[in-house]
């Protein structure tokens, strides 16, 4: 009987681990994965407050004329499926303190490696 209990427990653990691995491979969802990052790190300067907004850029209304997918002439903040043409990716990964986002003066922490990876996967 102890072997059966052990086997049942082992199968249950494997099912839980398999479910976790499947979830880890899910697609990145804007509302679930990206919006919380942008809300925490970007909305103060690029959100709903018109008085605090910088660069006529909003991350709180993705499809808006000030949204990140709009063509801005010589650049685009986010070019779907293209990191090299996405200014957001450049700003998140640069080591130039004058270009990096969030800026040092915002008193916001830089994005973690995991957060950058989520944004990278979302753009791609």
C-alpha positions, 0 to 999 in steps of 0.5 A: 500500500505505501508504494501505491501512495508514493506512486499516486503522489509522484503522479500528482506532482508530475501533473502539477509540474507539467501544468506549470510548464505549459502555463510558462509557455503561454503567449504574452497577454497585454492586459495580464503581462504588459499593462501592469509593467507599463502602469507601474513604470511608465504611466506617470509620464506616459499615461492619462494625466495630461499635465504630467504626460511627456513626448505626446506618448500614451501607454494607457490607450494603445490605439489612441493617436498618441499611442505607441503604435502610431507612425511618428515620422522617423520612428515608431515607439512599437513596431510589431514583430520588429525589435530593431524598429521599436524605440521602446525596446531601445529605450529599455535596453540602452546603457545611455543614461540620457536615453534609458527608460524609465529615466533616473529622475523618475525614481522608478526602478529599471525593468527587471530582466524578466520584465524586459523579456515579457516586453520583448516577447510581446513585441515579437 
